[in-house]
Amino acid sequence: MGFLSGIDSKYEQGREENMMNRLMKRASAVLLGVSLMLTMVMPVIHAKEQSPPLAPSISDWAKETLNEGEKYGIYPTQWYYEGFLQEIPVEKVNELLVLTEKKIASLGLTENKQYKPVSVKNDNTRGDIVKRLYNIIARYNLPVGKDAIKFMQEHNILQGSSNGLQLEKKATTQQAVILAVRFIKNIYAFAGQGSKGVAWVVEDEDTVVYLLGSIHLGTPDLYPLNKNLVTAFNEADALVVEANNLDTEGSKYFTEKTIYADNSKLKDTVTPETFAKLEHVAKLYSLPMEHLTLLKPWYLANIFSVQAMSDSFDMTPEDMGIHGIDLYFILNARLQQKPVIELEGIKAQTDMFEGLSPEAQEQYLVSALDSIIDPSKNQSKIHQEMLTSWKNGHVETLAKSFQATVEEQSEFNKMLLGLRDEQMAKKIINLLKKKEGTYFVVVGSGHLVTEKTIRYHLEKNGYDVKPFYQ
C-alpha cells in the first residue's frame, strides 16, 4: 500500500488473524454495491489494534509527486522502506525504467524511424538516468529535440537546487522515482493523453462546479489523468465528495457497526444455505469462520465483493483501493491543504447499509459469495468495460455497462440510487446558490451517467450541465 493510505503492519502475529485483518481492511477501503466500482466509498481502517507500521523513508517535498507515482504502477511502494533515500541499486533502476518504458509504449505513439539514442553509461548517475528516460520518448515521433538535458529541463522533469543539477552524482531511489514520475506525467500531457473520466461543468454568476464521475476501485491503466481534469482540480477552492474516507471519527463509527453488538451471530440471521456458501468461500481464502460469524451480512458482502473484483483483475484489493479515483483526489486535497466537503459522510453511508432489511442484506451477501463460487456470475468483463469507457471518456458505453450490473427494483439498488441522487444534487445546488468560488465534485459515476441521477436533478432545477470536454 502507499505511504499515505497504506496500513499493513509488518508485525501482525498469527496466520489466521493476519488473514482476517487484511481481508477486513480490504473491504473497509472501498464499500461496494452491485455496481462495485461506481456507487460508494468507505475508509481504510484498522480492523483491530496493531503494532505501529514501519515508517517510510521519504522527503516531505516529494510526497505529492510520490502520491501521483504510486498510481502509475512503475515501482512497488515497498521501496519506501528499503533505503529510499540511499543510492539506487542497479536492479531497481532497470525495473523502474522497464516499467516506465511500458507505460509510455501504451500511448501507442508513432515510432520515429530516424531515432538514434543518445549515449549512456548505465552508471546510475542522475544525468545518466535522465538520458535513459529521454531515449524512451525519443524513439517516437514527437518534437523532443536532440538535447536530452535541455528537453528534460524545459518540461520540468529535471529540476535542480542551489547545488545545481548534480548530473554526475549517483541518484537515490527517491530521485530516480521522482524523475520517472515527472517524466510519465509530462509526456502524457505533452502527447495530449491521459484518462478523461466522465465529467461535466455547471456555472452561475459567481460559482463553477466541476462534476467528475469516479471509479472507486481502479488500476494503474487509469493514470495519469488528463491534464485538463487535474488542472481543474488544482484550481478549485475545495474538493466535494460523497464521503471523506480519511475521516477517523467516521471510520470508528463504521467499525462499530460492522460487528453484532447484541451477542447475535451470523448463523442466527441467514439461511443454512447461505451459511454453507460462506463456509465454502472461507476455506478458499483460509479465513477463520469464528471471526467471520461475528460480522454482519452487509459487511461480509462488501468484503467478498471487493475480493471478487480484485481477483478478476489479478490485483490485490489494497492495490485496487489505492488506484481508486476518489482516494486520489482526497489525498491530493490533503497534501494541498484543500478543504474537503462531504455530500453524505461515512456515518450516513454506514447507516444506509444498516437500514437494509435482513432479507436484502442476505441477498447482497449471496450475490457476493456466488461471484466467487460460480465464475459465470462474475462480472469481470463488464467491470473491464467500465474502466475502459471511463478512461476514454465514453459516457454512453459506461452507462450501458453500469445498467447491466443493476437490478433496478431491488431494495439494495433503491438504497444506492434515487433518493441519494436527489439529496446530493440539492447540496450541490446550495453550493451554486450560496457560495462563491470553484468546486470540484467527485461522486460515483453511477450517480452521473444514468437517468434521473444528479445531472437530471440539476437540469430539472434549471442548471445547464455542460460536458467538460467540448
N, C-alpha and C positions, 0 to 999 in steps of 0.2 A: 504494500500500500504506500501511498505518498506521504511525505513528511508532514503535510498539513492535515490530511484526512486519515492516515493510517493509524491503527490502534493495536495491531497484533503484537503481543508480548513475546519476548524471547524466552520468558521464564515460566510459561504456563506448565503446570505439572499434571501428569496423568493423561493417558491417551484418550479415555472417554470424555473427560471434562474438556480437554483441549478441542476435540472434535465438536462437541456440543457448543462450546463458546464461539467457535469460529462460525458455525452454521447460523447461530442466532444473530451474530453480528452482521452476517451477510444479509439476512432478511431485514434487519433494522436499518441497513444502509439505504435501501430503496423499497418502499412499501408499494406493492403492485396489485393490480386487479386483473381481470380477464385480459385487458388490453396490455398488460405488463408494462411496457415502456412508456405509455402515453397517458397515464392517469394521475398518479400520486407519488410523492416523495417523502421519505422519512429519514431521521438522522442515523448516522453511525454512532452507536452507543456501546457501552460496556454491558455485557450480559451479567457479569459478576465482577467483584473486585479482583484486580490482577496486580502483579508486580509492575512497577513503572517500566515502560519500554526504554530501550537504549536510545539515547539522544542522537539525532543525526548530526553529522559534521557539515554544516553549510554556512555560507556567509549571508548576513541579513540582506545585503544589497541584491543577492541573487535569487531571493525567494520567488518573486513574481515570474521571472523567466523560467525557473525550475518548475513552478506550478504549471506553466504552459508546456514545458518539455515533457513532463510526466505523461501528458495525453498523447504524445506522438508515438510512443512505443519503440523508441530508439535506444533506450537504456533501462535496465532494471533499477527500481528505486532502492534496492538493497545496496547499491553503490554508495548511498549517503552514509552508510555505516561501515564502509570499507576504505578508510583513508581518502575520503573525498577531496580533502584539501592538500593531499600529497601528490607527488608526481604520478601521472597516469601510466599504468603498465602497458606494454605493447599490445597484449591481447585485448585489453579494454578499448584501446584506440581503434584496433581493427574491427571489433564488434560494433562500436559506435558508428564508424564510417560505412560499414556494410549496410547497416540498417538505415542510415541516413540516405545512402545511395538508393536503396529500395524505396524509400519514401518519395524521393524525387522522381524515380522512374514511374511511380504510379500516376504521375501527372499526364503521362502519355504524350510528352513533347516530341516534336520532330527533331531527329538527330542531325547534327552538323557534320557533314561528310568531310569537311576540311579540318576537323578537330585535331589539334596536336596538344597533348598535355604539357603543362609546364613541368619542369624538372623538380623532383622531390627527393629527399634524403631518407625519409622514414625514420627520423631521429626523435620524434615526439616533441619537438620544439613547437612553440606557438606558431611561428612562421610556417613550419612545415605542415602542420595540421590545417592552417588556413589555405595553403596551396593545394592540399589534397581535397579539401572541400570545394575549392574553385574548380578543380578538374572534374568534379561530379557534374557541375552545371555547364561547364564549357563545352561538353560533348553534345549539347543540344543547341538548337537554332534560336538562341536568344542573344540580344546585344549586350554581351558581358565584357567586351573588350579583350585585350591580351595581357593586361597587368592585373595579376591576382590580388595583390595587396591593395591597389587602388580601387578595384571593384568592391572588395570586402569593406573597405573604409567608407566608400560612397553610400553603401547600403546599411551602414551602422551595424555590420556583423562583427567587424574587427574594431574594437574600441580601446583606446589607450588610457593611461593615467598620468599622473605627474611624473612618472618614471618612463614615459614614452610607450611605444608599442611592445617592447621587450620580445621581439620576434625570435631572438636566439635563446631565449630562456625556455627550459623544459616546462611543459604545460602540466598543470594539476588536472585531476579528473574533473573537478568543477569547471575549470577553464575550458577544457575540451568539450564538455557537455554544453556549456553556455554558447560556445561558438557554433556547435551543431544546431542547437535550438534556434538561435537567431538566424542561422543560415536557412533552415527549412521555412521558418515563418516569413522571412523576407522574399525567398524565392517563390513561394506560393502567391504572395501579394504581387510580386514582380510579373508573374505569369497570369495574373488576374484570376487565380483559382482559390479554392478553399470552400468548405461546406457552406451552402447558402442557408440551410434551415428553411422553415416556413415562417415568414414574418410580414407584419403589416405596420402601418403608422396611422395614428389618429391625432388630429391637431385642432385646437381652437385658437382664440386670440393670443393667449399667453402661455399655452401649455402644449407640449409634444409628448405623446405616449407611443413608444415602440412596443409592439406585441410580438413575442417570439414563442412559437410552439417548441416545447422541449422534448428530448428523448432522455428518459430518466436512467436507463441503462445503456451505455454506449460502448464503442470500440475505438481503437486508435485511428481507424479509417475515417472517422468523423472530423479529425483535426489535421491541420489548423482550420479554424473557422474563417469565413470570408472576411476580408479586411474591413469592408464597409459595415458589417454587423458588429465587429469588435469596436470600431470607431464610434458607432452609435452608443454602445455601452459605456465606453470610456468618457464620452462627453455628457452622459446622463448625470443628473443630480442625485438619483437614488435608484437602487435595484428593487423591483417589486416581484415577489414570488408567492407561490401558494403557501409554503411554509419554509422557515429558515431552519434547515436541518443541522445547524450548528448551535441551536438554542438548547442549552443544558437543562433548563427547567422543563422544557417540553419533553426532552429526552427522558428525564426522570419520571415524568407522568406516564409516558408511553411504556416504559419498562414495567412500572407498577401494574399497568392494565393488561399486560400480556399473560400474567400468571393468575390462576384461580386464587381468590382471596378467602374463600369460604370452605376450604378443605375438600372442595369438589375435585374430581379428576376427569380427564378426557373420556375415559371409558364409561362414565356416567352420562355423558351428553351426546355421544354419537352412536350410530348403529354398530353391531358387531362386524358387519361387512366393511364399514369404513375403518374401524379399528384394525382389522386384519390387513387392509391395504397399507395403513401406516406402519404396521409391524414389518411388512414386506420391504417398504422403502427404507425403513430404519436399518434393516440388515444390509441393504445395498450400500449404504454410506457408513456402516459401522457406528450407528448412533444409539446411545442407551435409551431404551424405552422408558426407564424410570424417570428420566428428565423430560422427555417429550410429553408424557402424560400429565405433566403439571401445567402445560401451556394450552391456551385457548385455541379453538379451531381456526379462527380468523388469522391468528398469528402464525400457526403452523402452516396454513395455506400460503401466507406470504413467504415463509422460509422456503418452501418447496417450489413455489412459483419462480423465485429468484434462482434456485438451484437448477431447475429445468431449463430456464432461459440461458444461464451461463454454460450449461452442458452443451447446448445446441450450438454455441459459438466457440466451443473449446477454449473457454476462458474461465478464470475463477470469478465467483460473484464479487469479490473485493475489487478486482480489476475492472469489471463492468461498471461497478458503482463509481469508481474513480473517473471513468470516462463519461459519466452522465453530464448532460448539458447544464442542469440546474446547479450541480455542485461546482462545475467550472466557474460559473458566474458568481456564485455565493463566495467562493474562496477568493476570487479576484476582487470582489467588493470589500472583503475583509482586508486584503492586502492594500487596497487603495483607500481604506477608511471611508468607504462609501456607505451611506445609510441603507439598510435593508428593511423594506416594508412588507409585512405579511398580509395576504388576502384572506388567509384562513388561520394558519398556525398548526403546530404539531398536536396540541391538545384537541382542537376541533376535528382534525382528521382522525385522531385516535377514537374520539367519541363516535364518529361515523361508523367505524368498524364495530365498536362496542354495541352500537344500536341495531346492528343486523340481527334478525331473528335467528334462533338456534338452527332452524332449517336452512336458512341462507348461508350461515357460516359453514355448516357441514357440506352444503353443495359446493361452496368455494373450495373447501379442503379436498373433496373428492376430485374435483376438476384438476387441482394442482398435483395430486398423487397420481391420477391417471395419466397426466402428461409425462410422468417419469416411467410409469409401469408399461404404458402402451405407446410405442413410438408413433403409431398412426394418429394419435391425438396430440402430438407435439406440433406446435405451430411455428417451428423454426423457420420454415420457408417464408411465411408471412412476415415474421419479425425481420428477416433479412431484407425483404422488400421494403419494409417501413424505413429501415436505416438508409437504404439506397435512395428512396424517394426523398427523405429528409435532406440527405447530403446534397442532392441535386436541386432541391427547392421545388419539387413537383407536388403541389398541393392536392391535386385531384387523385393521383395514384396513391398518395399517402392516406387520403380519406377513404378510398376504396379498401385498402388493406386494413385500416383501422376498423371499418364497419364489419369486415369479415371475422373479427375477433369478438364482436359484441352480440350478446343475447339481449335485445332491447327491452324485453318485458321482464327480465329477471330483477329481483329485489336488489341484487348486488349492483347491477348497472344503473338502475334508477338512483341508487345512492351516489354513484360516481359522477354521473352526468345529470343534466336537467336543472334542478334547483340550485346546485352548486354554481353552475354557469351563470345563472341569473344573479345570484348574490355576488359573485366575483365581478361581474360586469357593473353592478351598482357601485362597487368600491372604486373601480377604475373611472367611472363617470364622476364620482366625488373628487378624484384627483384632477380631472379635467375642469371641473367647475370651481373648486376651491383652492387649488394650488397653482402656483406659477413655477415654470421650470420644465425640465425634461426627465421623463421616467422610462426606464427600461423594464418591461414586464416579461417575465418568463413563467409560463404555465404549461402543463402537459399539452402536447399537440392535439389530443382528443378534444380539448376544450376550445379549439380554434378552427379545426378543419371540417367538422361535421355540421349538420343542420341544427339550428336553434341552440347554439352554444354561445360563447362570449361575443363573437363577432356579430351574431344575429341580434343579440340584445343591445349592443352598441348602435347598430344601424337602426334598430327599432326606435331608439331614443334620439334619432336624428343625426348621428355622427357618421361622417364619411370615413370608412375604413379602407385605406388605400394599400395596395401591395407595396412592400418595402423595396422590392426590385422592380423598377419600372422599365 
